[in-house]
Amino acid sequence: MNHPKYPGITEVAAAVILRPDGSFLLGQRAPDTFYPGYWEFPGGKVEAGETPHEALVRELHEELEIEVLEATPWILREHVYEHAHVRLHFFRVIAWRGEIKDHVHSALSWQRADALDVAPMLPANAPVLAALRLPGFYAITHAGEIGVAEQLAQLERAVGAGLRLVQLREPQLAPDRRAQFMRDAVSICRAAGAHVLVNGDADLARAVSADGIHLPAAQLMALEQRPDFALVAASCHARDELERAARLGLDFAVLGPVLPTASHPGQPGLGWTAFARLAHELPLPVYALGGLSLGDMKTAQAAGAHGIAAIRAAWGQSS
């Protein structure tokens, strides 16, 4: 929507240029620009007749002398600066050709979201850095199906191998057993530096010292403000649910099922075309869920997903 102080919105294509180690490129704004000395993601204005992707390709060629080979849509953020109301179309650029040679910034720096050592950043970019701290894979437990001991053993192996984001769901466990399982799971995850969300139960999430809560869609739609947790996510199945998650300022959403799943036999999934349409130009990261594994990551990100969420595939089982 238009800000009353400005007659229109400036559309901008912004690049999160990623190296295999997860680091990304930032540029320091030159002295003769707005916000001189501030750090930003490379990119620039979308010109008349261009799509944001076309603008991204052109701007990175002009600014950095690189040819974009692979860029996937990610999130959209709006921000009102003193000089303009901007709408930033962020893309993740994971493949390019050419040696980076800067033409517009005072300096360039490869950074990591969890160890940023340049400042100040442009104000619009704080939520972007938070989103970059989210891993590409979100695992969901199912101890009620495979047994508590087995799930805890699988969880310990997975976090030891690098899993960093886990949802504790467990509707099949009795309350006392569920609470004890979640305490044990949080302890395992905390020791490995993984973040944990509890599905649907804010009191239980606090009792077991989880990092946050994952809201079922019905709970999400009944809320008027964000729950008071460090991390809040939600399950979504439709655009209005995704937009509610965005309005509440949630950290991420999960959208699905994308493909048919073993837990819902006979039910068709959304498919990637519908997923891309529903997740298009949202201000928060969206994970794809339903019949997926890590092998679907590139397909999911091409459709605009932040990454993959999974139950069975998270623990080495068929989806």
C-alpha positions as CSV (number, residue, x, y, z in Angstrom):
1,M,0.0,0.0,0.0
2,N,1.1,3.6,-0.6
3,H,2.5,5.6,2.3
4,P,0.8,9.0,2.5
5,K,4.1,10.8,2.4
6,Y,5.0,9.4,-1.0
7,P,3.0,9.1,-4.2
8,G,4.3,5.7,-5.1
9,I,6.5,2.8,-4.1
10,T,10.0,2.2,-5.4
11,E,10.4,-1.4,-6.5
12,V,13.8,-2.8,-5.8
13,A,15.5,-6.1,-6.6
14,A,17.9,-7.2,-3.9
15,A,20.4,-10.1,-4.1
16,V,21.4,-12.4,-1.3
17,I,24.5,-13.7,-3.0
18,L,25.3,-17.0,-1.3
19,R,28.5,-19.0,-1.2
20,P,28.4,-22.8,-0.3
21,D,29.5,-22.1,3.2
22,G,26.4,-19.9,3.8
23,S,28.2,-16.6,3.8
24,F,26.6,-13.8,1.8
25,L,27.8,-10.5,0.2
26,L,27.1,-7.1,1.6
27,G,28.1,-3.7,0.1
28,Q,28.8,-0.5,2.0
29,R,27.0,2.5,0.5
30,A,29.1,5.2,-1.0
31,P,29.5,8.8,0.5
32,D,27.4,10.5,-2.1
33,T,24.2,8.4,-1.5
34,F,21.4,8.2,1.0
35,Y,22.6,6.4,4.2
36,P,26.3,6.7,3.4
37,G,28.4,4.1,5.1
38,Y,25.5,1.8,5.8
39,W,25.7,-1.8,4.6
40,E,23.2,-3.3,2.2
41,F,22.5,-6.3,-0.1
42,P,23.5,-5.6,-3.7
43,G,20.7,-4.7,-6.2
44,G,18.8,-1.7,-7.4
45,K,15.6,-0.2,-8.8
46,V,13.3,-2.2,-11.1
47,E,13.0,-0.1,-14.3
48,A,9.8,0.3,-16.3
49,G,9.0,-2.9,-18.3
50,E,11.3,-5.1,-16.1
51,T,10.4,-7.9,-13.8
52,P,12.2,-8.0,-10.5
53,H,14.3,-10.9,-11.7
54,E,15.3,-9.1,-14.9
55,A,16.3,-6.1,-12.8
56,L,18.3,-8.3,-10.5
57,V,20.3,-9.7,-13.4
58,R,20.9,-6.3,-14.9
59,E,21.9,-4.6,-11.6
60,L,24.3,-7.4,-10.7
61,H,26.0,-7.1,-14.1
62,E,26.2,-3.3,-13.8
63,E,27.3,-3.2,-10.1
64,L,29.5,-6.4,-9.8
65,E,30.3,-7.5,-13.3
66,I,28.8,-10.9,-12.7
67,E,26.3,-13.0,-14.8
68,V,23.5,-14.5,-12.7
69,L,23.1,-18.2,-13.5
70,E,20.7,-19.2,-10.8
71,A,18.5,-17.0,-8.6
72,T,15.4,-18.0,-6.8
73,P,12.7,-15.8,-5.3
74,W,12.7,-15.6,-1.5
75,I,10.9,-12.9,0.5
76,L,9.5,-9.4,-0.1
77,R,10.0,-6.6,2.5
78,E,8.6,-3.0,2.5
79,H,10.2,-0.1,4.3
80,V,9.6,3.6,4.6
81,Y,12.8,5.6,4.6
82,E,13.0,9.4,4.8
83,H,13.5,9.6,1.1
84,A,11.3,6.8,-0.3
85,H,8.9,4.0,0.4
86,V,10.6,0.9,-1.0
87,R,9.5,-2.6,-1.8
88,L,12.4,-5.0,-1.8
89,H,12.2,-8.2,-3.8
90,F,14.8,-10.4,-2.3
91,F,16.3,-13.3,-4.4
92,R,18.9,-15.9,-3.3
93,V,21.7,-16.0,-5.9
94,I,23.5,-19.3,-5.6
95,A,25.3,-19.5,-9.0
96,W,27.0,-16.8,-11.1
97,R,29.7,-16.4,-13.6
98,G,32.6,-13.9,-13.4
99,E,34.9,-12.4,-10.8
100,I,33.1,-9.9,-8.5
101,K,34.3,-6.4,-9.2
102,D,32.4,-3.6,-7.4
103,H,31.5,-0.4,-9.2
104,V,29.1,1.4,-6.7
105,H,30.1,0.6,-3.1
106,S,32.8,1.8,-0.8
107,A,33.6,-1.7,0.2
108,L,32.3,-5.3,-0.1
109,S,32.3,-8.0,2.7
110,W,31.3,-11.6,2.9
111,Q,29.3,-12.1,6.1
112,R,27.4,-14.7,8.0
113,A,24.0,-13.9,9.7
114,D,25.1,-15.5,13.0
115,A,28.4,-13.6,13.1
116,L,27.9,-10.3,11.5
117,D,30.9,-8.0,12.0
118,V,30.0,-4.9,9.9
119,A,27.7,-2.1,10.9
120,P,25.5,-0.2,10.6
121,M,23.0,-2.1,8.4
122,L,20.2,-0.4,6.5
123,P,17.1,-0.5,8.7
124,A,15.0,-2.6,6.3
125,N,17.5,-5.5,6.5
126,A,17.1,-6.6,10.2
127,P,14.2,-9.0,9.4
128,V,16.2,-10.3,6.4
129,L,19.2,-11.1,8.6
130,A,16.9,-12.9,11.0
131,A,15.4,-15.0,8.1
132,L,18.9,-15.9,6.9
133,R,19.6,-17.4,10.3
134,L,16.9,-20.0,9.7
135,P,18.3,-23.3,8.3
136,G,17.0,-24.8,5.2
137,F,15.6,-27.9,6.9
138,Y,12.9,-28.1,9.6
139,A,12.4,-31.5,11.2
140,I,9.1,-32.6,12.9
141,T,9.1,-35.4,15.4
142,H,6.6,-38.3,15.6
143,A,7.5,-40.2,18.7
144,G,3.9,-41.3,19.0
145,E,4.4,-43.4,15.9
146,I,7.9,-44.8,16.3
147,G,8.4,-44.7,20.1
148,V,9.8,-42.2,22.4
149,A,13.2,-43.9,22.9
150,E,13.7,-44.3,19.2
151,Q,12.7,-40.7,18.4
152,L,15.1,-39.4,21.0
153,A,17.9,-41.6,19.6
154,Q,17.2,-40.3,16.1
155,L,17.0,-36.7,17.3
156,E,20.4,-37.0,19.0
157,R,21.9,-38.4,15.8
158,A,20.3,-35.8,13.6
159,V,21.4,-32.8,15.7
160,G,24.9,-34.3,15.9
161,A,24.9,-34.3,12.1
162,G,23.9,-30.7,11.9
163,L,20.1,-30.4,12.2
164,R,19.3,-27.0,13.8
165,L,15.5,-26.5,13.7
166,V,13.0,-29.0,15.2
167,Q,9.3,-29.0,15.9
168,L,8.0,-31.2,18.7
169,R,4.5,-32.2,17.7
170,E,3.3,-35.5,19.4
171,P,-0.5,-35.4,19.6
172,Q,-0.6,-39.2,20.2
173,L,1.4,-39.1,23.5
174,A,-0.4,-38.8,26.8
175,P,0.1,-35.4,28.5
176,D,2.6,-36.6,31.1
177,R,4.6,-38.6,28.6
178,R,4.5,-35.8,26.1
179,A,5.9,-33.3,28.5
180,Q,8.7,-35.6,29.6
181,F,9.6,-36.4,26.0
182,M,9.7,-32.7,25.2
183,R,12.0,-31.9,28.1
184,D,14.4,-34.7,27.0
185,A,14.2,-33.5,23.4
186,V,14.9,-29.8,24.3
187,S,17.9,-30.9,26.4
188,I,19.3,-32.8,23.4
189,C,18.7,-29.9,21.0
190,R,20.1,-27.3,23.4
191,A,23.3,-29.2,23.9
192,A,23.8,-29.2,20.1
193,G,22.8,-25.6,19.5
194,A,19.5,-26.5,17.7
195,H,16.3,-24.5,18.2
196,V,13.1,-26.2,19.3
197,L,9.4,-25.2,18.8
198,V,6.5,-26.9,20.5
199,N,3.4,-27.4,18.4
200,G,0.3,-25.7,19.6
201,D,0.7,-25.5,23.4
202,A,2.2,-22.3,24.7
203,D,2.2,-23.4,28.4
204,L,4.0,-26.6,27.6
205,A,6.5,-24.7,25.4
206,R,7.3,-22.5,28.4
207,A,7.4,-25.4,30.8
208,V,10.0,-27.3,28.8
209,S,12.0,-24.1,28.0
210,A,11.5,-24.4,24.2
211,D,12.6,-21.6,22.0
212,G,9.2,-21.0,20.6
213,I,5.8,-22.3,19.5
214,H,4.5,-23.6,16.2
215,L,0.8,-22.7,15.7
216,P,-1.7,-24.9,13.9
217,A,-3.7,-23.0,11.3
218,A,-6.8,-22.7,13.5
219,Q,-4.8,-21.2,16.3
220,L,-3.1,-18.8,14.0
221,M,-6.4,-17.5,12.6
222,A,-7.8,-16.9,16.1
223,L,-4.9,-14.7,17.2
224,E,-4.7,-10.9,17.0
225,Q,-1.1,-10.5,18.2
226,R,2.1,-12.5,18.1
227,P,2.7,-14.9,21.0
228,D,5.6,-13.8,23.3
229,F,8.3,-16.3,22.2
230,A,11.7,-15.9,20.6
231,L,10.5,-18.0,17.6
232,V,6.9,-18.3,16.4
233,A,5.9,-20.2,13.3
234,A,2.6,-21.5,11.9
235,S,1.2,-24.2,9.6
236,C,-0.7,-22.7,6.6
237,H,-2.7,-24.2,3.8
238,A,-4.1,-21.0,2.1
239,R,-3.1,-17.5,1.2
240,D,-5.2,-15.8,3.9
241,E,-3.4,-17.9,6.6
242,L,0.0,-17.0,5.2
243,E,-1.0,-13.3,5.2
244,R,-2.2,-13.6,8.8
245,A,1.2,-15.1,9.7
246,A,2.9,-12.1,8.0
247,R,0.7,-9.5,9.7
248,L,1.4,-11.0,13.1
249,G,5.2,-10.8,12.5
250,L,5.8,-14.5,12.7
251,D,9.3,-15.8,12.0
252,F,8.3,-18.3,9.3
253,A,5.4,-20.4,8.0
254,V,5.0,-23.9,6.7
255,L,2.9,-24.4,3.6
256,G,1.5,-27.8,2.4
257,P,1.0,-30.5,1.8
258,V,2.8,-30.0,-1.5
259,L,2.8,-33.7,-2.6
260,P,0.7,-36.7,-1.4
261,T,1.9,-38.1,1.9
262,A,1.8,-41.4,3.8
263,S,0.0,-39.7,6.7
264,H,-2.8,-38.6,4.3
265,P,-3.2,-41.4,1.8
266,G,-5.4,-40.6,-1.2
267,Q,-5.3,-36.8,-0.7
268,P,-3.7,-34.8,-3.5
269,G,-1.1,-32.2,-2.7
270,L,-1.0,-28.6,-3.7
271,G,1.7,-29.2,-6.3
272,W,4.6,-26.8,-6.9
273,T,2.6,-24.4,-9.2
274,A,0.1,-23.7,-6.5
275,F,2.8,-23.5,-3.8
276,A,4.6,-20.9,-5.8
277,R,1.4,-18.9,-6.3
278,L,0.5,-19.0,-2.6
279,A,4.0,-18.2,-1.3
280,H,4.6,-15.4,-3.8
281,E,5.9,-12.1,-2.4
282,L,5.5,-12.7,1.3
283,P,7.6,-10.9,3.9
284,L,8.4,-14.1,5.9
285,P,10.2,-17.3,4.9
286,V,8.0,-20.2,3.9
287,Y,8.9,-23.9,4.2
288,A,7.4,-26.5,1.9
289,L,5.9,-29.5,3.6
290,G,4.3,-32.8,2.5
291,G,5.9,-35.8,0.8
292,L,9.3,-34.1,0.5
293,S,12.9,-34.8,1.4
294,L,16.2,-33.0,1.1
295,G,16.4,-34.1,-2.5
296,D,13.5,-31.7,-3.2
297,M,15.4,-28.6,-1.9
298,K,16.3,-27.0,-5.3
299,T,12.8,-27.6,-6.6
300,A,11.3,-26.0,-3.4
301,Q,13.6,-23.0,-3.5
302,A,12.8,-22.4,-7.2
303,A,9.2,-22.2,-6.2
304,G,10.0,-19.6,-3.6
305,A,10.4,-21.8,-0.5
306,H,12.9,-21.0,2.1
307,G,13.5,-24.7,2.6
308,I,11.9,-28.1,3.4
309,A,10.0,-29.2,6.4
310,A,9.5,-33.0,6.9
311,I,8.5,-35.6,9.4
312,R,9.5,-39.1,8.1
313,A,12.2,-37.8,5.8
314,A,13.8,-36.0,8.7
315,W,14.5,-39.4,10.3
316,G,15.6,-41.4,7.3
317,Q,12.1,-42.8,6.5
318,S,10.0,-42.6,3.4
319,S,7.6,-39.7,3.2
